[in-house]
Amino acid sequence: MTPYFIAELRHRLGRALGTLTGVALGVALYIALIAAGDAFREAARAPLAGIGADILISRPATQAGATAQTTRGVRQPFGLATLTLAEANSLGDIDGVGATSGGLLLWDFAAASYQTLLGIDLSADGVGPTQVEDWIISGRFFEPDEGDAALVDRHYAAFFGLKPGMPVSIGGREFNLVGVVDVPGGNSASSANFYLPLADAQSLANLPADEINQIYLRVDEATQVENIVAESESRLGEISALTEESIVQVMGGIAQVSDRFAGVAALVALLGGLILTGVTLNAGIQLRAREIGVMKAIGWQARDVVKLFLTEGIALSLLGVLLGILLGWLSTLVLGQFSIDLTLLAGTTPDFGTGAESPATTLPAQLSLNAVLIASLTALISGGLASWFSARRAAQLKPAEALRE
């Protein structure tokens, strides 16, 4: 039976390729679309995941408030108004909120450049920018009640040759550089050039000890995010909330479609490929009716015919699955080269000025083992069933009828 199968592939290569193509395209499209959807979701999660938060809240500034700030020196980012630590703490009793903390994001404009600063509330535990303690690659974190100390981002430190123990000028004031931080991905919502204790950041911006401009919330369940944002808005008034869903919207239409419909589109693609495979297998068996008649005339039983065509269908489906996995893997490599810009999502970089560039972020596309298993099993089972039904119908023909056809 094996030599017969090999001869069939050699002499009817076009028909075999048709079956292979149907399976391969269905499997490859399923894997690629699932990878794209997972990648966009992972990219949307990255800016908040690094700080252990699910929601980043800020308050839009009124026009009067924005123009009242100075342009040179240390100032709040354009468009941000202040919040208070009391307001941050008040959100902690919202149903579904697990933890809260506050932060102060600042811009320090020099004559020809700028640097971004982030004041850290050292009393917060496990949520907010205090996570930078886990990202220190050189030096140390702040001591309790330590002042005039700073941490620096790794890329910024390399650009300007900064090391722990060196003095740095921030806002016209000298700080002691105590550590170097490597923020995962470089685009977390806590990304900045320098990290300072909250009290020092407030002092540089001439703000009272209770004022901040960012509130970080961690929620108990992802399904509660929308309700918590709505409740926060009812308590604080007009706010801007950065969530995973809002980041997907900022990414654009492709990200939104992939995030919402990747699974459905992938399933449709897989089913389309399998339908094409079934049609091809069925047509191939029907076209070989005379061949089936000869088999039965020389003594083949119906079960032998079914076994032969079932083996052919499963073998072709398996080859198609392997080719589809290869094409799907290549697709994830291509998706992984797409560059995405998440820097502005955290609000840490103004649209002008010069300074150390943040590393480019690419779409985190990876081959999903679950997608590969689902596509492979579905293709093999569908190919086998299509071959079995078609072969059973053809094997029921009498030799004389088969030869007449």
C-alpha positions as CSV (number, residue, x, y, z in Angstrom):
1,M,0.0,0.0,0.0
2,T,2.9,2.4,0.8
3,P,4.5,2.0,-2.7
4,Y,1.0,2.7,-4.2
5,F,0.7,5.9,-2.1
6,I,4.1,7.1,-3.1
7,A,3.4,6.5,-6.8
8,E,0.1,8.3,-6.5
9,L,1.9,11.4,-5.1
10,R,4.5,11.2,-7.9
11,H,2.0,10.9,-10.8
12,R,-0.7,13.2,-9.4
13,L,1.5,15.9,-7.9
14,G,-0.8,18.8,-8.8
15,R,-3.7,17.2,-7.0
16,A,-1.6,16.5,-3.9
17,L,-0.3,20.1,-4.0
18,G,-3.9,21.3,-4.0
19,T,-4.7,19.4,-0.9
20,L,-1.4,20.5,0.8
21,T,-2.1,24.2,-0.1
22,G,-5.6,24.1,1.4
23,V,-4.4,22.7,4.7
24,A,-1.2,24.8,4.9
25,L,-3.0,28.1,4.2
26,G,-5.7,27.4,6.8
27,V,-3.1,26.4,9.4
28,A,-0.8,29.3,8.6
29,L,-3.5,32.0,8.6
30,Y,-4.9,30.7,11.9
31,I,-1.4,30.7,13.6
32,A,-0.6,34.2,12.1
33,L,-3.8,35.8,13.1
34,I,-3.7,34.4,16.6
35,A,-0.1,35.6,17.0
36,A,-1.1,39.1,15.8
37,G,-4.0,39.4,18.2
38,D,-1.8,38.1,21.1
39,A,1.0,40.5,20.1
40,F,-1.2,43.6,20.1
41,R,-2.7,42.6,23.5
42,E,0.8,42.1,24.9
43,A,2.0,45.4,23.5
44,A,-1.0,47.2,25.0
45,R,-0.4,45.6,28.4
46,A,3.3,46.5,28.5
47,P,3.2,50.2,29.5
48,L,1.2,49.3,32.6
49,A,2.4,45.8,33.4
50,G,5.8,47.0,34.4
51,I,4.4,49.0,37.3
52,G,1.9,46.5,38.6
53,A,-1.0,48.7,37.7
54,D,-4.1,48.3,35.5
55,I,-5.2,52.0,35.3
56,L,-3.1,55.2,35.2
57,I,-5.2,58.3,36.0
58,S,-4.3,61.9,35.3
59,R,-6.3,65.2,35.2
60,P,-6.3,67.3,32.0
61,A,-5.2,70.9,32.6
62,T,-7.5,73.8,31.7
63,Q,-6.1,76.3,29.3
64,A,-5.5,78.8,32.1
65,G,-3.7,76.3,34.2
66,A,-1.5,75.3,31.3
67,T,-0.4,78.8,30.4
68,A,0.3,79.7,34.0
69,Q,3.2,77.3,34.1
70,T,6.7,78.4,33.1
71,T,8.3,76.9,30.0
72,R,12.0,77.0,31.1
73,G,13.1,74.8,34.1
74,V,11.1,72.2,35.9
75,R,7.4,72.1,35.1
76,Q,4.5,69.7,34.7
77,P,3.9,68.2,31.2
78,F,1.7,70.3,29.0
79,G,-1.9,69.3,29.5
80,L,-1.6,67.8,33.0
81,A,-3.1,69.3,36.1
82,T,-2.4,68.3,39.7
83,L,-4.2,65.7,41.8
84,T,-3.6,65.0,45.4
85,L,-2.5,62.0,47.5
86,A,-5.8,62.3,49.4
87,E,-7.7,61.9,46.1
88,A,-5.5,58.9,45.3
89,N,-6.3,57.3,48.7
90,S,-10.0,58.0,48.2
91,L,-10.0,55.7,45.2
92,G,-8.8,52.8,47.3
93,D,-12.2,52.1,48.7
94,I,-13.8,51.6,45.3
95,D,-15.1,48.1,44.9
96,G,-12.5,46.1,42.9
97,V,-9.5,48.4,43.6
98,G,-6.7,46.4,45.1
99,A,-4.1,49.1,45.6
100,T,-3.3,52.7,44.8
101,S,-0.3,55.0,44.7
102,G,0.6,58.4,43.4
103,G,3.4,59.8,41.3
104,L,4.6,63.1,39.9
105,L,5.8,63.4,36.3
106,L,7.8,66.5,35.4
107,W,9.8,67.9,32.5
108,D,13.1,69.8,33.2
109,F,13.9,72.1,30.3
110,A,17.5,73.4,29.9
111,A,18.7,75.8,27.3
112,A,19.0,73.2,24.5
113,S,17.6,70.0,25.9
114,Y,15.1,68.5,28.3
115,Q,15.0,65.6,30.7
116,T,12.0,63.8,32.2
117,L,11.6,63.3,35.9
118,L,9.3,61.0,37.9
119,G,8.7,61.5,41.6
120,I,8.2,58.2,43.4
121,D,6.0,57.7,46.5
122,L,8.3,55.5,48.5
123,S,5.4,54.5,50.9
124,A,3.6,52.7,48.1
125,D,4.1,49.0,48.1
126,G,3.8,46.8,45.0
127,V,2.0,49.3,42.7
128,G,3.3,52.3,40.8
129,P,6.8,53.5,40.0
130,T,8.3,51.9,43.2
131,Q,8.7,48.9,40.9
132,V,11.9,50.5,39.6
133,E,13.5,49.0,42.7
134,D,13.3,45.6,40.9
135,W,15.0,47.0,37.7
136,I,18.2,48.4,39.3
137,I,21.2,47.0,37.4
138,S,23.9,49.1,39.1
139,G,24.0,50.9,42.4
140,R,21.1,50.9,44.9
141,F,17.5,52.1,45.5
142,F,16.6,55.0,47.7
143,E,17.1,54.7,51.5
144,P,14.1,55.6,53.7
145,D,13.7,59.4,54.0
146,E,16.7,60.0,51.7
147,G,16.8,63.3,49.9
148,D,18.7,64.8,47.0
149,A,19.2,61.4,45.5
150,A,18.3,60.2,42.0
151,L,18.1,57.0,39.8
152,V,18.8,57.2,36.1
153,D,17.5,55.2,33.1
154,R,20.1,52.9,31.6
155,H,19.9,54.3,28.1
156,Y,20.0,57.9,29.3
157,A,23.0,57.1,31.5
158,A,24.9,55.5,28.6
159,F,24.1,58.5,26.3
160,F,25.6,61.0,28.8
161,G,28.2,58.7,30.5
162,L,26.5,58.8,33.9
163,K,27.4,56.3,36.7
164,P,26.3,55.8,40.4
165,G,28.2,58.1,42.7
166,M,28.3,61.0,40.2
167,P,26.6,64.3,40.9
168,V,23.9,65.3,38.4
169,S,22.2,68.7,37.9
170,I,18.4,68.5,37.9
171,G,16.4,71.7,37.8
172,G,19.4,73.7,38.8
173,R,20.0,71.6,41.9
174,E,22.7,69.0,42.5
175,F,21.6,65.4,43.2
176,N,23.6,62.3,44.0
177,L,23.2,59.6,41.5
178,V,22.7,56.4,43.5
179,G,21.6,53.8,40.9
180,V,21.0,52.9,37.2
181,V,17.6,51.5,36.2
182,D,16.7,49.3,33.2
183,V,13.0,49.6,32.5
184,P,11.7,46.5,30.7
185,G,10.8,47.3,27.1
186,G,11.8,51.0,27.7
187,N,8.1,52.1,27.3
188,S,6.5,51.5,30.7
189,A,4.1,54.0,32.1
190,S,6.8,54.7,34.7
191,S,9.6,55.5,32.1
192,A,11.6,58.6,32.8
193,N,15.2,59.8,32.5
194,F,15.5,60.4,36.3
195,Y,13.6,59.0,39.3
196,L,13.4,61.0,42.5
197,P,11.8,60.7,45.9
198,L,8.4,62.3,45.7
199,A,9.2,65.1,48.1
200,D,12.2,66.1,46.0
201,A,10.2,66.2,42.8
202,Q,7.5,68.3,44.5
203,S,10.2,70.7,45.8
204,L,11.6,71.1,42.3
205,A,8.2,71.9,40.9
206,N,7.3,74.2,43.8
207,L,4.3,72.0,44.6
208,P,2.8,71.3,48.1
209,A,3.6,68.0,49.7
210,D,0.2,66.6,48.9
211,E,0.2,67.3,45.1
212,I,0.9,64.7,42.4
213,N,-0.3,64.4,38.8
214,Q,-0.6,60.6,38.3
215,I,-2.6,58.0,40.2
216,Y,-1.9,54.3,39.7
217,L,-4.6,51.7,40.4
218,R,-4.4,47.9,40.5
219,V,-7.7,46.1,40.1
220,D,-8.7,42.7,41.4
221,E,-10.2,41.6,38.0
222,A,-9.7,42.9,34.5
223,T,-13.5,42.9,33.9
224,Q,-13.8,45.6,36.6
225,V,-11.6,48.2,34.8
226,E,-14.4,50.1,33.0
227,N,-16.6,50.4,36.1
228,I,-13.7,51.6,38.2
229,V,-12.8,54.2,35.7
230,A,-16.4,55.4,35.7
231,E,-16.5,55.6,39.5
232,S,-13.1,57.4,39.6
233,E,-14.5,60.0,37.1
234,S,-17.6,60.5,39.3
235,R,-15.4,61.2,42.3
236,L,-12.6,63.2,40.7
237,G,-14.4,65.0,37.9
238,E,-12.8,65.1,34.5
239,I,-9.9,62.7,34.3
240,S,-7.9,60.8,31.6
241,A,-7.5,57.1,32.3
242,L,-4.9,55.0,30.6
243,T,-5.9,51.4,30.4
244,E,-5.1,48.4,28.2
245,E,-8.2,49.1,26.1
246,S,-7.3,52.8,25.6
247,I,-3.8,51.9,24.5
248,V,-5.2,49.5,21.9
249,Q,-7.3,52.4,20.6
250,V,-4.3,54.7,20.4
251,M,-2.4,52.0,18.4
252,G,-5.1,52.3,15.7
253,G,-7.5,50.3,13.7
254,I,-5.3,47.3,13.0
255,A,-4.7,46.8,16.7
256,Q,-8.4,47.1,17.6
257,V,-9.5,44.6,14.9
258,S,-6.8,42.2,15.9
259,D,-7.6,42.5,19.6
260,R,-11.3,42.0,19.1
261,F,-11.7,39.7,16.1
262,A,-8.4,37.8,15.8
263,G,-9.9,34.6,17.2
264,V,-13.0,34.7,15.0
265,A,-11.0,35.6,11.8
266,A,-8.4,32.9,12.5
267,L,-11.2,30.3,13.0
268,V,-12.8,31.4,9.7
269,A,-9.5,31.2,7.9
270,L,-8.8,27.7,9.3
271,L,-12.3,26.5,8.4
272,G,-12.0,28.0,4.9
273,G,-8.7,26.1,4.3
274,L,-10.2,22.9,5.6
275,I,-13.3,23.2,3.4
276,L,-10.9,23.7,0.4
277,T,-9.0,20.6,1.6
278,G,-12.2,18.5,1.8
279,V,-13.4,19.6,-1.6
280,T,-10.0,18.7,-3.1
281,L,-9.9,15.3,-1.4
282,N,-13.4,14.5,-2.4
283,A,-12.9,15.5,-6.0
284,G,-9.7,13.5,-6.2
285,I,-11.4,10.4,-5.0
286,Q,-14.4,10.8,-7.3
287,L,-12.0,11.2,-10.3
288,R,-10.4,7.9,-9.4
289,A,-13.7,5.9,-9.6
290,R,-12.3,3.8,-12.5
291,E,-9.2,3.1,-10.4
292,I,-11.4,2.0,-7.5
293,G,-13.3,-0.3,-9.9
294,V,-10.0,-2.0,-11.0
295,M,-8.9,-2.4,-7.4
296,K,-12.2,-4.1,-6.5
297,A,-12.1,-6.2,-9.7
298,I,-8.7,-7.7,-8.7
299,G,-9.8,-8.5,-5.2
300,W,-9.6,-5.4,-3.0
301,Q,-12.3,-5.2,-0.3
302,A,-14.2,-2.1,0.5
303,R,-12.3,-1.7,3.7
304,D,-9.0,-1.9,1.8
305,V,-10.1,1.0,-0.4
306,V,-11.2,3.1,2.5
307,K,-8.0,2.4,4.4
308,L,-5.9,3.4,1.4
309,F,-7.7,6.7,0.8
310,L,-7.9,7.5,4.5
311,T,-4.1,7.0,4.8
312,E,-3.6,9.3,1.8
313,G,-5.9,12.0,3.3
314,I,-4.2,11.9,6.7
315,A,-0.7,11.9,5.2
316,L,-1.5,14.9,2.9
317,S,-3.1,16.7,5.8
318,L,-0.1,16.0,8.0
319,L,2.3,17.4,5.3
320,G,0.0,20.4,4.9
321,V,0.0,20.9,8.7
322,L,3.9,20.9,8.8
323,L,4.0,23.4,5.9
324,G,1.4,25.5,7.6
325,I,3.3,25.6,10.9
326,L,6.4,26.7,9.0
327,L,4.5,29.4,7.2
328,G,2.9,30.5,10.4
329,W,6.3,30.7,12.2
330,L,7.7,32.8,9.3
331,S,4.7,35.1,9.6
332,T,5.3,35.6,13.4
333,L,8.9,36.5,12.5
334,V,7.7,39.1,10.0
335,L,5.1,40.5,12.6
336,G,7.9,40.8,15.1
337,Q,9.7,43.3,12.9
338,F,6.8,45.8,12.9
339,S,7.8,48.8,15.0
340,I,5.3,50.3,17.4
341,D,5.6,53.6,19.3
342,L,4.3,53.5,22.8
343,T,6.5,56.3,24.2
344,L,3.7,58.9,24.1
345,L,1.2,56.7,25.8
346,A,2.9,57.2,29.1
347,G,3.1,61.0,28.6
348,T,6.8,61.1,29.4
349,T,8.2,62.6,26.2
350,P,7.3,66.0,24.7
351,D,7.1,66.5,21.0
352,F,10.2,68.7,20.8
353,G,13.7,69.1,22.2
354,T,16.7,66.8,22.1
355,G,17.9,64.1,24.3
356,A,18.7,60.4,24.5
357,E,16.5,58.4,22.2
358,S,14.4,55.5,23.6
359,P,15.0,52.1,22.0
360,A,12.5,51.2,19.3
361,T,9.8,48.8,20.4
362,T,8.7,46.0,18.0
363,L,5.5,44.0,18.1
364,P,6.0,41.1,20.5
365,A,4.7,38.4,18.2
366,Q,5.4,34.8,19.2
367,L,4.4,31.4,18.0
368,S,1.5,30.2,20.2
369,L,1.7,26.6,21.1
370,N,-2.0,26.4,21.7
371,A,-2.7,27.8,18.3
372,V,-0.4,25.3,16.7
373,L,-2.0,22.4,18.5
374,I,-5.6,23.6,17.7
375,A,-4.8,24.1,14.1
376,S,-2.9,20.9,13.7
377,L,-5.5,18.7,15.4
378,T,-8.4,20.4,13.6
379,A,-6.7,19.9,10.2
380,L,-5.8,16.3,10.8
381,I,-9.2,15.3,12.1
382,S,-11.0,17.2,9.3
383,G,-8.8,15.8,6.6
384,G,-9.2,12.3,7.9
385,L,-13.0,12.6,8.1
386,A,-13.3,14.1,4.6
387,S,-11.2,11.3,3.2
388,W,-13.2,8.6,5.1
389,F,-16.6,9.8,4.0
390,S,-15.5,10.2,0.4
391,A,-13.7,6.9,0.3
392,R,-16.7,5.0,1.8
393,R,-19.0,6.4,-0.8
394,A,-16.6,5.5,-3.6
395,A,-15.9,2.1,-2.2
396,Q,-19.6,1.1,-2.2
397,L,-19.6,1.3,-6.0
398,K,-19.7,-2.1,-7.7
399,P,-16.7,-2.8,-10.0
400,A,-18.8,-2.7,-13.2
401,E,-20.4,0.6,-12.3
402,A,-17.1,2.1,-11.2
403,L,-15.5,1.1,-14.5
404,R,-18.4,2.5,-16.5
405,E,-18.0,5.9,-14.7
